[in-house]
Amino acid sequence: MADESTSDRAARSRSGVIRATGRRRKRRTARQRALRITAWTVAGGLLVGGAGLGYVYVKLNGNISGVDINAALGPDRPEDIPNGSLDILVLGSDSRSGDNAKYGQDEGGARSDTAMIVHIYEDHKSASVVSIPRDTLVDRPACEASEAREAREAREGGSVPPARRAMFNESYQLGGPACAVKTVESMTGIRMDHYMEVDFTGFEELIDTLGGVEITTTKAIHDKSSHLNLDPGTHTLGGEQALGLVRTRKGVGDGSDLGRIQLQQAFVKALIDQIKNVGVLSNPKKLLDLADTGTSALTTDSDLASVNSLTGLAKVLRGIGSDDINMVTLPVAYDQNDPNRVVPLPAQSRQVWQALRADQPIPESATKDSAGEETDAHGLVR
């Protein structure tokens, strides 16, 4: 704490009163005046810059939507194994409300159009990604109902009863993010450390902000439903085309969700390469635009819903390139009672989940003879 004389002098100085000391103040030289002006200019720049950074920080934080998964699910969850690995459920939402209305009629609730379990290994140098087909028949646990209109109107007491042979993507539709996480944890026995969701509009805007993503098609892809027309060759896809690619079903193979997953996995790898090659760190405006668009597109668990937390996750992921990611589809077979649905192959699915729980690579034997590995879309995009 400053002594009284110092405080008094500071107060009088601020008021323009200079206390006599018995000595005359030396006149500053031109060089001293210049240095003083420079110092104040730099200080002012730092203050303005700091205020600007503070505004950006608050803005980006305000963009992110958070869901308290831990509070929603409580303690009845798989054990959290502290081995340094991370498991993240990533969903692509096909909500038709708000800005997404142009993609179809709002039917009262979003579905998880894309679902991937991302396992980041303990060394943070590699990852495995397991895609779950949206048409997979699973045993859905009891959940709290989401705020979707259908869920509110169809159920009393705000709960979703358990169901056998329920479509996987109905968990999100009926119970929202928490029910999707609960269903995945019930299937896998693996606790999800984090949850991330991106919707149609956010995905499209992110690709446009990035400047497009370059892919190569080995065959033509034409799909009237997704307005996608690609001849064989190399293409730089804008947001609308990229969204069409990851959503197309009728344009590839037998029109099943399994073929679409192959395209999604190939596109994700191309997207990772594009982000690493675009040089955003040397272009502050591009970096800010991507951060603004990316955070606006995201819904995460509450533990991840801040710029600091997302930056920490980005640091974990920054050393992982597309070649360091093993992408597989949950081992499935077509359902005997309904060819439009698939069911997990029990023994092979257990191999997948056991490998991830042990922080080990997924063995090739786990996906052998799976319907997800035998589609006509395999190798169509690279």
N, C-alpha and C positions, 0 to 999 in steps of 0.2 A: 504494500500500500504506500502511495506517495506521501511525503511529509507535508505539513500544513503550508510551509512557505512555497513549496513546489506547486501545490494545488492553487494557492493564491495567485502565484505568477501566471499559471496557465489560464486561470479565469480572467485575470486582467488582460492578458495577451489576447484572448478571444474577443474581449470587449473593446479592443483597440487601445487600452491604457498600458503604457510601458513604464515600469517602475525604474526610477533613476538609480544607478549603481555607482555613480561617481566617475564612471569611465565612458568615454564616447565610443559608440559602435563604429567599427571600421566600415567604410563604404565597400560593397561587394564589387569585385572586378567583373568585367564582361564575361570572362570564362566561368566564374562562379555562378553568375546569373543564368548562363546557358545551361550549366549542369543542373541547377535547381529546377529550371523549367522542364528539362528532360526527365528528371526524376518524377516530377508531378505528372507529366504526361504518361510515363510508364505506369505509375500508380493508378491513374485514372483509367488507363486501358485495361489494367488488371481488374479493376472494380467493375467496369462495364462488361468485360469478358466473363468475369465470375457471375455477374447477374444473368448474362445470357446463358451460361452453362446451367445455372440454377433453374432458369425458365425451361430449358430443354429437358433437364432432369425431371422436373415436375410434370411437364407435358407428357413425356414418354411413360412415366409411372402412371399417369392418369389414363393412358391409352389401354393399359392391360386390365383385362377382366380376370378376377380370381375366384376360385371356388374352394371352400374349406372342406376338402375331401376327408381329412382326419376327423373333423367334428361329425361329419355326416355318417361315417362308417364306424366310429368308435373303436374299442380295443379288439373286437373280434375279427382279426386280420392275420395273415401269415406272419411269421416271425421276421423281423427286420434284421437281416444278417449283415453285420458291420465289416464287410471284407473289402470295402473300397469300390465295389462295383455299383452301377446305377441301373435301375430298370424304369423305363418311362413309357407310359401308354400314350401314343400319339393318334389322335382321331381327326379325320376330315369330316366336317359336318355338312349335310345336304339340306339344311334348313331353307325353306322357301319364303321366309318372312323377311320384311325390311328390304334391304338392298338386294337380297337374293331372290326376290320375287320373279325376276326375269328368267329364272331357271325352271319355273314351273309353278303350279298352283300350291298355295300353302294349305296343307292338309292337317294342320294343328299340332305338328310336332316334328322335330328334326330327327334324322337317322344318321348313324355313323357310316358314311359312305365309304370311308377308308379307315382301317384299323391296323396299327403296327405296334408291336412291342419292341422297343429299342433297348438292348442290353449293352451297356458300356463296360468293358472288362476292367478289372482292377488296375491294370497298368495304364489305362486311359489312352492306349495306342491303337485299339481295335474295338470293333463292335459287331454284334449280331442283331439282325432285324427279322422278326417273325411276323409275317402278314397273316391276319385272320380274315378269311372270306366272310363277307357280310351275310351270306346265305347259310352259314354254318349252323347246324342244329345243336344246341347246347342245353344243359340244365341251368336255368336261370334262378339265382337265389331271390329271396324276398328282398324288396328294396322300398325305400321311400319314393313316393311319386314325384315326378318332376313338375314344373309349373306349366307344362304343355297342356293345351286345352283338352285334348283327348284324355290325358291322364286324370285331370281334375274331374271331368264329367263322368268317366267310366268307373271311378273307384271312390268308395267312401273311406274316410279315415286317413286319406293321403298315403296309402300303402299300395305297393305292387306285389301281388302274391307270387310265390315261386311257381315255376313252370318247367315241365320236361319237354324236350324237343322244341324249344323256342328258338326263333331265329336270333342270331347273335346281335344284329343291329337293333333289335327291338329293346334291348336293355337301355340303350341311350335314349331312344324315343320315349319310353315310358318313365324311366327313372333318372334321366340326365347323366351328367358326368360321374356322379358317385355310384350309380347303378352299373355303369359301364366298367368302372374300376373294380367294383365288387364282383362282377361276373368274370372278369379276367383273372382276378385273384383266386376265385373259386375254381376256375378251369386249370390254372397253372400251379397253384400253391406258392406263387411268388408274390411278395409284397411290392406294389408299384411305388417307387420313391417319388415319382412326379407324374403329372398329367398335363398334356398339351393338346389344344384343339385349334384348328384353323377352319374358317368357313369359305364358301365359294368365292365371295367377293374379295375377301382378304387375300386368298391365294392368287387370284387373277391380278390384283393390284401389285402384289409383291413381285411377280414375274415381270410385269411391265416396268416397275421401278428399277429392277435389276438390269433391264435392257434386253430381256429375252434369254432363253436357254437354248443352246445348240444341241441338236440330236441328229442321229442318222437312222433312217428307216431302210430296211432291206427289202420291203415290199410296200405296195401302195396300201394306204389306210383311208377308207371312205366311209363316213358314218353320217347320215342325214340327221339323226337324232342329236348328235353333239356338234353338228356343223363342221365336221373335220374332214379335210381333203388334203392328203399328203401323198405325193408320188415318191417312189424310191429315191433316196439321196439324202443330202444334208440340209437341214432346215434350222432356222433360228425362230423358235416359237415365242410369240407374244403371249400375254396372259390368257386371252380367250382361247387360243389354239392349245396352249398347255393344259388348260382346264378340260378342253375337249378330249385331249389325249388320255389324261388320267381317269376320265369318266367313261370313255367309250367302251361299249360291250359288243354291240352288233357289228362294229367295224373290224373285229379281229376274231379269229378262231371260230369256236362254236357259239360265241355270243354269251359265254358264261362269265361269272365274276372272276373265275380263275385266270382267264386270259387277260382281263383288265389288270389284275394284280401284277402280272409280268410286266405290263407297260408302266405301271406305277413305280415298280422297283427300279426299272431302267431309268425312268425320268428322275427319280430321287438322286441317283448316282450322278446323272448329268448336271442336276441342280447344284450338288455339292461341288463338283468341279468348276462350275461357272462362278460360284461365290468365291472360291479360292483364287480364280484367275482374273476376276474383274478388277482387282486392285482398289477395292473400296477404302482401304486404309490410307492410301495416298490421295484420296479425293474426299475431303471432309463433307462436301455437299451430298455426294452420293451416299456416304456412310450415314449421314443424318436422315436423308430421305428413306433409306432402307430401314433404319431403326424406327422411324415414325410409322412407316407402312407395316413393318413386321409386328411391332407391338400393338398396333390397332387391330391386326388380324388375329391376335392370340387370346385364347382363354386358357388359363393355367390353374394348377392347384395354388392355394394361397401362399404356400411357402416359396413358390417360384414367381409370384406376381409382383416383381419389382425389378427395376433396371439393374440393381446390384446383383440380385440372384441370377437373372438371365445372363449378365456379364460373367458371373462365376461359372455358369454352365458352359458358356461359349469358350471360356478358357480351357475347360476340360475337353471340349470337342475339337479344339483348333488343330490338334496334332493328328486327327483322324481324317484320312482321305478316302475317296470312293473305293480305292483298292484295298482298304483296310476293313471294309464292311462286308460281312457275309449275309446275304439276303435270301431268306427261304420263305416258303408258304407253309402254314400249318399243315402237317400231313393229313390228307382227307381222302375220302372216297365218295362217289355219288350215292345219295341215299336210295335204297332199293324201293322205297315207297313213293318217292317224289324225286324225279331226275333233275328238278330245278333247285334241289337242296343238296348240301354235302354234310357228311358226318366225320368227326375226327377219327383217325386210325388209332385205337387206344395205345397199343404197345409203342408205336413210333412217336406218338405225341408225348408219351411219358419220357422217351429218350430226349426229346427237345427240352422239356421243362427241367428234367434232372440235370442236363448239361448246364443250363443257365443258372440254376440254383447253386451248382458247384463252381460257377464262374469258369466253365470249360467250353471249348468250341463245340458247336453242334456237329455230331458225327454225320457223315454222308449217308450212312445206313438209315438214319432217321427219316429221310425224305425219299428214299428209294421206292419206286412204284407208287408214289403219291399222285393223285390226279392233278394236283397243283403244279407238278413238275413236268407234265406231259401235254401241255397246251400248245396249240399252233402259234401262240404269240411269243413263245420262247425265242429270243434272239431277234425279234422283229424290230426292236428299237435298241440302239446303243449310242 
